[in-house]
Amino acid sequence: MIGIIGGGLAGLSAAYYLQQKGYQVRVFEGAEEVGGLAASYETKGDSIEKFYHHLSKSEETIVELAEELGIGSKVEWKIGKNAYYVDGEIFPLDTPWEILRYPHLTLYDKMRLTLLTLGIDARGIFPKIGAYEDLEDFEHIPVEDFVREHTTNNIFDKFITPLLEAKFGKYKHRVSAAWLLGRIKFRGQRNLLKGEILGYINGGFVELIDTLIEEIGQENIITGAFVEQIIVKNGKVESMVIDTKKGKIIEEVDAVIVATMPSVLENLTGYECPIQFQGAVCALMSYSEQITETYWLNISDESRFGAIIEHTNFIHPRRYGGEHLVYMVSYIQDFEESIWKMTDEEIEEYWIEGVEELISSFDRKKINWFKVSRNPLTAPIYEMGYIDKIIPYDISKEVGEGIYYAGMASKAQYPERSLNGAIEAGRACADLIIERKRD
């Protein structure tokens, strides 16, 4: 039997791929529900994720899995409109003419930024096409130094800095250029006349989770189950000790996949991961009408949160019984920050006031409900040298034969975390176990 620790998409996909090859699997999830960061709320219509999610065109593995599971037709590709809130005004930045009208960058700035997104190094007499393909070349270069050298000071100061502050807070100066280039590549598919092409699953990502559960079998997924110990004898994994609702049990295993945060891996095996993670507070508000005309609103001005993501400007509100659904998010690098210590009710009032400060037409009387989710470990901080800190899938040599890692510190989550990366990591570990059996 293969034991899988963690019932997020990495763990569920690993279980699915192994089962398809005839392996007996069992998934152990500490929470009362599976799905991890893709867990959902109910609405008047479809479910919606507690933490915002969408797909980029580069995410092919999750689409392939959906097709294999028979729900490929539910994967939809739509335009996700983006805008920047600067000096009290919203500026759409989707089409070439909207970008040309943006007043806070010069024409020269826009030209240099466009060349960067196209992978063209415009320094020197002859531009270099495909100059940024090998991300490892930029792992040890601060993103600030890179942007100032490869574009302009104005681009960094007025366009990139607010994005870095919203994403990484006080660690913005430690972020590598590789992360920025990887993010550009990750989200680089655009319709030149309309904007960025993003994907979603009709019915929400719960459709994927529920289909995986059905394929794996609910009887093979144990929730409220905390793995307390991985027992290794003679250099090989032998069993796991699990604290369940019915008491402690010991499961004999042929292999273990740890598909959760590296802190769990360290507690169970002693394997240390130097990657630093950050948390997030994410609120979802149901409102009676549209607030803005954009999906993703980046905020340059001082704000109480990092971004406003108006989900129902991406997916039509009729899917949610007419509810207009809006996310607000702040990333947390220091758990002494006041926002992390606030109660859900305090965050609700604080952030509603924040929306009122930004959007003059906003009327709190039109709020239907407001829900807050928080997680202390939602994303890595992609510091310089990050790639050297990644945990390999196969850690048999370090902690014991038959132990694998598919969590957020794995290679598949570089240079940007994603649901697709979780599935890739789960599949990679499953493939290694299958290959080992063949040998």
Rosetta blueprint (number, residue, H / E / L):
1 M L
2 I E
3 G E
4 I E
5 I E
6 G L
7 G L
8 G L
9 L H
10 A H
11 G H
12 L H
13 S H
14 A H
15 A H
16 Y H
17 Y H
18 L H
19 Q H
20 Q H
21 K L
22 G L
23 Y L
24 Q L
25 V E
26 R E
27 V E
28 F E
29 E E
30 G L
31 A L
32 E L
33 E L
34 V L
35 G L
36 G H
37 L H
38 A H
39 A L
40 S E
41 Y E
42 E L
43 T L
44 K L
45 G L
46 D L
47 S L
48 I E
49 E E
50 K L
51 F L
52 Y L
53 H L
54 H L
55 L E
56 S E
57 K L
58 S L
59 E L
60 E L
61 T H
62 I H
63 V H
64 E H
65 L H
66 A H
67 E H
68 E H
69 L L
70 G L
71 I L
72 G H
73 S H
74 K H
75 V E
76 E E
77 W E
78 K E
79 I E
80 G E
81 K L
82 N E
83 A E
84 Y E
85 Y E
86 V E
87 D L
88 G L
89 E E
90 I E
91 F E
92 P E
93 L L
94 D L
95 T L
96 P H
97 W H
98 E H
99 I H
100 L H
101 R H
102 Y L
103 P L
104 H L
105 L L
106 T L
107 L H
108 Y H
109 D H
110 K H
111 M H
112 R H
113 L H
114 T H
115 L H
116 L H
117 T H
118 L L
119 G L
120 I E
121 D E
122 A L
123 R L
124 G L
125 I L
126 F L
127 P L
128 K E
129 I E
130 G L
131 A L
132 Y L
133 E L
134 D L
135 L H
136 E H
137 D H
138 F H
139 E L
140 H L
141 I L
142 P E
143 V H
144 E H
145 D H
146 F H
147 V H
148 R H
149 E H
150 H H
151 T L
152 T L
153 N H
154 N H
155 I H
156 F H
157 D H
158 K H
159 F H
160 I H
161 T H
162 P H
163 L H
164 L H
165 E H
166 A H
167 K H
168 F H
169 G H
170 K H
171 Y H
172 K H
173 H H
174 R H
175 V E
176 S E
177 A H
178 A H
179 W H
180 L H
181 L H
182 G H
183 R H
184 I H
185 K H
186 F H
187 R L
188 G L
189 Q L
190 R E
191 N E
192 L L
193 L L
194 K L
195 G E
196 E E
197 I E
198 L E
199 G E
200 Y E
201 I E
202 N L
203 G L
204 G L
205 F L
206 V H
207 E H
208 L H
209 I H
210 D H
211 T H
212 L H
213 I H
214 E H
215 E H
216 I H
217 G L
218 Q H
219 E H
220 N H
221 I E
222 I E
223 T E
224 G L
225 A L
226 F E
227 V E
228 E E
229 Q E
230 I E
231 I E
232 V E
233 K E
234 N L
235 G L
236 K E
237 V E
238 E E
239 S E
240 M E
241 V E
242 I E
243 D E
244 T E
245 K L
246 K L
247 G E
248 K E
249 I E
250 I E
251 E E
252 E E
253 V L
254 D L
255 A E
256 V E
257 I E
258 V E
259 A L
260 T L
261 M L
262 P H
263 S H
264 V H
265 L H
266 E H
267 N H
268 L H
269 T H
270 G L
271 Y L
272 E L
273 C L
274 P L
275 I L
276 Q L
277 F E
278 Q E
279 G E
280 A E
281 V E
282 C E
283 A E
284 L E
285 M E
286 S E
287 Y E
288 S L
289 E L
290 Q L
291 I L
292 T L
293 E L
294 T L
295 Y L
296 W E
297 L E
298 N E
299 I E
300 S L
301 D L
302 E L
303 S L
304 R L
305 F L
306 G L
307 A E
308 I E
309 I E
310 E E
311 H H
312 T H
313 N H
314 F L
315 I L
316 H L
317 P H
318 R H
319 R H
320 Y H
321 G L
322 G L
323 E L
324 H E
325 L E
326 V E
327 Y E
328 M E
329 V E
330 S E
331 Y E
332 I E
333 Q L
334 D L
335 F L
336 E L
337 E L
338 S H
339 I H
340 W H
341 K H
342 M L
343 T L
344 D H
345 E H
346 E H
347 I H
348 E H
349 E H
350 Y H
351 W H
352 I H
353 E H
354 G H
355 V H
356 E H
357 E H
358 L H
359 I L
360 S L
361 S L
362 F L
363 D L
364 R H
365 K H
366 K H
367 I E
368 N E
369 W E
370 F E
371 K E
372 V E
373 S E
374 R E
375 N E
376 P E
377 L E
378 T E
379 A E
380 P E
381 I L
382 Y L
383 E E
384 M L
385 G L
386 Y H
387 I H
388 D H
389 K H
390 I L
391 I L
392 P L
393 Y L
394 D E
395 I L
396 S H
397 K H
398 E H
399 V H
400 G L
401 E E
402 G L
403 I E
404 Y E
405 Y E
406 A L
407 G L
408 M L
409 A L
410 S L
411 K H
412 A H
413 Q H
414 Y L
415 P L
416 E L
417 R L
418 S L
419 L H
420 N H
421 G H
422 A H
423 I H
424 E H
425 A H
426 G H
427 R H
428 A H
429 C H
430 A H
431 D H
432 L H
433 I H
434 I H
435 E H
436 R H
437 K H
438 R H
439 D L
